Amino acid sequence: DAGVIQSPRHEVTEMGQEVTLRCKPISGHDYLFWYRQTMMRGLELLIYFNNNVPIDDSGMPEDRFSAKMPNASFSTLKIQPSEPRDSAVYFCASSQRDGRNYGYTFGSGTRLTVV
Amino acid sequence: DQQVKQNSPSLSVQEGRISILNCDYTNSMFDYFLWYKKYPAEGPTFLISISSIKDKNEDGRFTVFLNKSAKHLSLHIVPSQPGDSAVYFCAASGRTGGFKTIFGAGTRLFVKA
């Protein structure tokens, strides 16, 4: 298995533009998580899905952020409009069951820079 | 509100010696604790976990100890190797949190050859 695949690896965009981050989880994993890493807040959970259904989006910072999982092999995180404070590394992770015992498998992340 | 705290931003250890990384938590409802390792430009990698019904779990050179009364856990790496140099994240999860995993801020470990 190629692991969790995220694209793009790097994204530089201007303030006000729409940004879409993509994730392909590991086949057979029924949980998918979106995390954001910043110097100030560390790794924070944005949203997670179970069997393609959003379970908890309480970590999504504001309405500018939205996430979808149209099928078991694909998820997107969209920011519209983007702002400089959204600059961070965004990680997608997946797991079988809830991953609390055997952990999550993380992708390599998307480094987003909003100028 | 930091529910999982790693108070040491960095730690430097000589190759072959023991590395001890510490973590404190505040939520007594956490029932699983995990450690992840992260290299630059990569995502975190799961290392080892422990259930709250245990006080020790071992996997090769890595051992995690849990002290529930003190709400404290530690990761021991013996012997430390230069390839262990990375950022280590402590994480915790509990049923009442909807199985969300909360991460600490991380500790950067330097293993000197």
Interface residues (C-beta under 8 A of the other chain):
Chain A: V4 F33 Y35 G42 L43 E44 L45 Y48 I55 D56 F91 A93 D98 G99 R100 N101 Y102 G103 Y104 T105 F106 G107 S108 G109
Chain B: D31 Y32 L34 Y36 A41 E42 G43 P44 T45 F46 L47 S49 S51 F89 S93 G98 F99 K100 T101 I102 F103 G104 A105 G106
